[in-house]
Amino acid sequence: MPASVRLPDDVDRRLTFLAKTTGRSKAYYIKEAIVEHLDLMEDIYLAEKRLDQVKSGLSKIFTLEEVEKDLGLASKV
């Protein structure tokens, strides 16, 4: 499904220059930027949501030592 994107003038000028210089379309670079950063944006959103859950007491956190002990991986020093 095609989408419409409105860019600030300075960003559009830079994108237009890049597209003309490289012979690729502006759509190509827009898609590349989205694909490159979407994972990061999703990770940030999920981390912020998880932090809110921990702060509100809806979710518990565990130390590395607790996880290692629970999984039988605790080092015997």
N, C-alpha and C positions, 0 to 999 in steps of 0.2 A: 504494500500500500504506500504510494508516494506521500511524502510529508513536505510541508512548507516550512522553511526556516528563515527567520528574519535576523539579519546580522547587523551589528553596528557598522557604520560606513567605513571606519578604518580597518576593521576586520575583513569586510568585503573587498576592499581595495587590495589588501595583502593576499587574500585568497585568489582574487582575479589575477594578480601578478604571478603568483605561484603556478596557477593553472596554465596561463599563457606561456610562461617560461619553460615549463616541463612538458607541455603538450597533453596534459591530462585535464579532465573536467573538474569543475568546482565540486560537483556531486561526489566525485571520487575521493577528494580530500575531506569533505564533510563526513562521508561514510568512514574513512580511515580514522579520523579523529574520534568519532563516536565509538567505534569498535575498540580502539586503543584505550579509551578511558571509562567505558561502561563497567567493566569488572571492578575497577577501583571505586567508582561511585557507588556500586552495589555493596562492596565491602564496607565502605564508610557508613552507609545507611544502616547496614546490619549491625555494625559495631556500636553505633550510637543507640540503636534500639536495645541491644543487649545491655549496654551500660545503664540505660534508663531502668531496665528490669532489675538489674543488680541494685541500683540505688534505691529503688522502691521496695526492695525485699521480695520481689516476685521470682527471683532467680538466685541461686547460690553459686559462689565461686569456690574453686579448689586450688590449693597450692600444688606446685610440682611434686613436692614430697608426698602429699596425700594421694595424688594420682598414681605415682610410682608404687606406693604401698598397696593401693587398691588393686593394681594390675600385677602385683607380685614382682615388680621391677626394682624395688628399693635396694640400694647398694648396701652391702654388709661390711661396713667399715669398722 
